[in-house]
Amino acid sequence: MGVDVPMTTSVAPAEDLFVLTGLTEITRFAGVGTAVSATSYTQSELLDILDVKDPRIRSVFLNSAIDRRFLTLPPGGVAEPQGDLLDKHKKIAVDMGCRALEACLKSAGATLSDLRHLCCVTSTGFLTPGLSALIIRELGIDPHCGRCDIVGMGCNAGLNALNMVAGWSAAHPGELGVVLCSEACSAAYALDGTMRTAVVNSLFGDGSAALAVVSGDGRVPGPRVLKFASYIITDALDAMRYDWDRDQDRFSFFLDPQIPYVVGAHAEIIADRLLSGTGLRRSDIGHWVVHSGGKKVVDAVVVNLGLSRHDVRHTTGVLRDYGNLSSGSFLFSYERLADEGVAQPGDYGVLMTMGPGSSIEMALIQW
């Protein structure tokens, strides 16, 4: 398991952690659901579709630790104008989002009529009205349902949304809230043959994931949320960005090659802050749910936090089977952990996401 962080206090009893973290209501995970787009491709198939001949770019694809991704690509792999990509984002994000939300509510033993707050997260397109309004209309959800949209925060945003919805949940005991991450990464692709876009194109896949939370109901069996921690690496604000490419007259994503090492080097700082005051050591964390950011990113987190390959088995499994799903990746991993059924009452877990900013988010949970 993890490397011990020297602490002077003993592990706090579970009930005391709520006092330490200032929580007045216990917010619990009630259910989780996921969905993907219709078509999947192996990395080799994508190289053929995109007609990639450059051996350097082929190596990036084939050494990514990704076997298959779900994508919606145009015939012949030709570049699409920005307007078509925005249309694609709207169609795919809404479709996947609806299916993930319905799966999540089924997992929670709830129905659409039980939903009281919907927070939607996306970074692969811009919509006004937002994704939440479109999904509420599409599924016939009560128009009085509270809603919000988090747009453009990137791969870390799922935990930012959970932080917000957990606060809403604590203020509305017994009412059901949902975090819904829907990322149509097919709508954020640039096909220009450069190494810059090749790195991005080798990683991302379409996916949506939803997490239901509720407070004040001790019958809910899922883990409870104890604490959040955030860290923005201000010296690396431009290392991950999605901005306008004037040459292509469209948006394009940029990843600095040093990002894995930047994230890894700062992982301990936020982990220590998350556990500060709880009496917990890293070795007390039985379950790690880490964003599937890419092979090098995961490796850097493992090394710097002293984790084992077993600790990140679901992270690497999701990366292998889906690629980087942006903001919803960690929920795909959490779903696998929940299905595995190995977490025992009293176990602690850490959720970790990373994204533009460059930023790292963490949450402490307990079963």
N, C-alpha and C positions, 0 to 999 in steps of 0.2 A: 504494500500500500504506500501511502505517501511518506515523505520525510518529515520527521518531527520538527516543529517550530518550538524553541524553548519558551515556556510559559511559566509564570509564577503561581497561577491559580489552578485548581483542580477543575475537572469537567463539571459544568453547572447542570443541575437536574433540569429535565426538560421544561417543567413549569416555570423555573426561574429564568429561562432564556427569554420568555415573553416579557418579563419585567426588564431584563437587561436591554432588550432591543426596542422597548417602548411600545410593544403591541398591546392593544386592548381587546381585539377580537382575533380568533384563530381562523386564518384563511387557509383552506385546504384545496388541493387538486381534486376535482370531482370526476374528470373524464378527459380523454384525449382522442383525437382522430386525425387522420392524414389522407391526402389525395395527391395524385400526380396527373400530368397530361397524358394524352392517349398513346403516344408513340415513343418507344425507347430505342436507343442505339448503343452499340459498343463503341469504344474509342476508335477501333480500326475502321468500323463502318463510317464514322464521322469523318475520318481522314479521307476516305474515298469520296464521300458526298461533297466535301469542301475542296476536293482535288488538291490536297496538300502534298507537295513534293519535297519541300525543304526538309532535309534530315534533322535539322535542329528542332524544328517545330514538331515533326513526327515524334521525336524523342520526348518532348514535353508532354504530348498526349499519352504516349504509351508507358511513361514512367510516373504517372500521376496517382497510382494506387486506386484508380477508378476503372471498374469493369464496364459499367453501363449507366446511361443517363436518359431521362425523359425530356424530350425537346419537341418543339413544333417548328419545323424548318420549311422554308419555301422550296418549291421544286428546283432541283439543280443546285441548291445551296447558294443562290444569288443574293446579293445584298438587297435589303428592303428599305424604302424611304421611311423617314421618321413617322409620318402620318400612318402608314400601314402598321408600323411597330406599335404605335399607341392603340390602334384598333385591336391588334393581337393581344396586347396586355389586358385590355378591358374584357375581351372574350374569355381568355384562358384564366385570368385571375378570378373572375366571377365564377366560372364553372368549377374550378378546383376548390375555391373558397366555400361554395355552397356544399359540395360533397364532403369536404373536411369538417365543416360545421355540423352537418347532419350525423356524420360518424362520431364526432365528439359528443353530441347530445345523447346519442344511443349508448355510448360508453358510460355516460353519467346517469343513465336511466331517466333522462329528461326528454322533453319535446320542445319544439319551437315556441310553444306558448309559454314555456317556463323562462325563456330568456328575457333578462331585464337590462343587460348592458353588453354591447358588442364593440370591441376595440379591434380595428383592422390595421394591419401592418403591411406595407409594401414599399419597395424601392425600385421596381422594374418598370414603372410607368406613372404618369400623373393623371389623376382623374378629379374633376369637379362637376357634380357632387362625387364624393369619395366612394371608395369600395364598400364601406359599411352601408351607405344608402342604397347602393345597387343591389347588394345581397339581401337587405331587408325587403326591397321590392320583389326581387326574384323569388324569394321563398315565402312571401306573404307573412313575414314576421310583423307583430304588432307595431304600428308606426309610432307608438309612444315609447318604444324601446330606446333607452339611452345609447348613444353611440359616440365614437371618436375615431379619427384616422391618424396614424403615425406614418408619415411619408418621407422617404429620403434618408432615413438614419442608417440604412444598410444592414449588414449581417448581425449586428449586435442588438437590433431593435426589438426582438422578441422579448428580451428580458426588461428592456425599458417599458414595454407595454405591460408586462406582467406586474412590474412595480406599481404602475398606475392603477391597473385593475384590482390588484390586491388592496390598495388603499380604498378604492371604491367599494370593494366587497366588505371591508371592515366597517365602513360607514353604512352598509345596507345588509345587516345580518339576515341570513336565510334566503337572500335573493341570488340568482344565478348570473354570473358574468362570464364572458368568453373572450380570450385573446385569440385572434385569427391572423395568422401570417400567410399571405398568399403572394408568391413570387413567380411571375411568368418570365423566367430568365431568358427564354427564347425571344422576348421582345426587347432585350437589352444587348443584343449581339451586334458587333461590327465585323464585317468580313472584308478585311483589307490586305491580308497576307503578311502583316507585320508581326514581329515577335511580341510587341506590346499587347495586341489583341489576341494573339495565339495563346498566351498564358491564361487570359480570361476565358477564351473559348474552350480551353481544355478542362475547365473546372465546373462550370455552373449548369444546373438542371432545373426544370420546372417542378414546383412542389408547393403544397399548401398544408398547414398544420394548425389545429385548433386545440386550445386547452381551456376547460371549464373550471371555474373556481367558485367556492361558496364559503361563507364564514358563519359561525354560530350554530353549526349543525355537527355534533359529535358523531353522527352516524356515517358521515362521509369517510370512506376508508383510505383515501389518498393522503400523501404527505402534506404537512402543514408548512407554510412559509414563515421563516423566522427572521430573515434579515437580507438586505441588499447592499451591494457595494459597487461603486462606479469609479472608473479611472480614465481620463483623457490624456493621451500622450501628446501634449501640445507641440512638441518638436517634430512630430510626424503627421501633422494635419493633412498634408498633401500626398502622403504615401499611399493612401487608398482614396480614390475619388471617382465620381461619375459626373462628368461635365461635358460641355459642348465641344465637339471636334469640328473646327472650322473647315478642315480639308475635306471631311466627308459630309458636312452639313447635317450633322446628327449628334446625338449624345453618344459618349463612349466611356467605358470603364477603364481605369488605370490602376494597376497594382505594382508597387515598387518591389523589386526583387528582395529587398532587405526586410520586408514586412514580417516574415516568420521569425526572424531573429529579434526584431523590435518587440513583437508581442511576447515572445518567450522571455526576453530580458526583463519585462515589466510584470510578468504573471505573478511573481512572488509578492510584489508590493500590494496588489489588490487582494490576493489570497490572505495575506497577513491582516489586512484591514478588515476583511469580512469576518475573520475569526476573532479579532481583537475584542476582548471583554466578554467572550462567551465561555472561556475556560477550555475551549477545544483546541486540539492540535490537528495538523493535517492528517496525521495517522488515525485520527478518530473518524475521518470521513470514509464511509464505506462505499459510496457510490458517486462517481464523477460523470456528469453529463456535459460534454464539451462540444461546442460548435464544430462541425466538419468543414473547417475552413480550407483544407488542403493538406497534403501529406507533410510538407515541411512545417506548416503551422502546428499541426498536431504533434509532430516530433519535437518541436521546440517547447511546447507546453509540457509534454511528458518529461523531458529532460530537466526543465527548470522547476517544475513542481515535484519532481521525484516520484512520478506515477509509474505504474506498471502498464504493460500492454493490455492486461486484463481490465484495468481500470477504464481504458478507453475503447474497449471492444465494440461497443455500440456506435461510438463516434466513427471508428474506422470502417465498421460494417455499413453504416449509412453512406459514408464517402464512397465506398466500393460500389454500392448498389444504386446510388442516386446522384453522386457528385455533390458539389456544394449547393445546398438549397437556400442559401442566403438566410434570412431571418428565421425561417421555420426549421432549420437543420436540427437544432437542439431538441425540438419537440419530437422529431422523428426518432432520435436516440432515446428520449424519455419513454416514448411509446414502446420501444423494444425492451427497455428495462422493466416497465410495468408488466408487459406480457411475459417476461422471464419469471416473474414472481419470486425473486430471491430476496427482495428487501424485507426486513423483519421490523416489527414495531420497535421503535427506539433508534433505528439506524439513522445516521445523518447522510445527507447528500449535498453536493455542490453543483449548481448549474453555471456554465461559463459560456459567454458569447463574445465574439470579437468582431470589430468592423471599422468603418471609416472614422477618422477623428485624430489619430488612430485611437480607438477606444476599446476598453475591456469592461464587461459587465459580469457580475457574479450574484448568485442568490444561494442562501443556506436554507435547506429544507430538512424536515425530519418526519419519518414515518411513525 
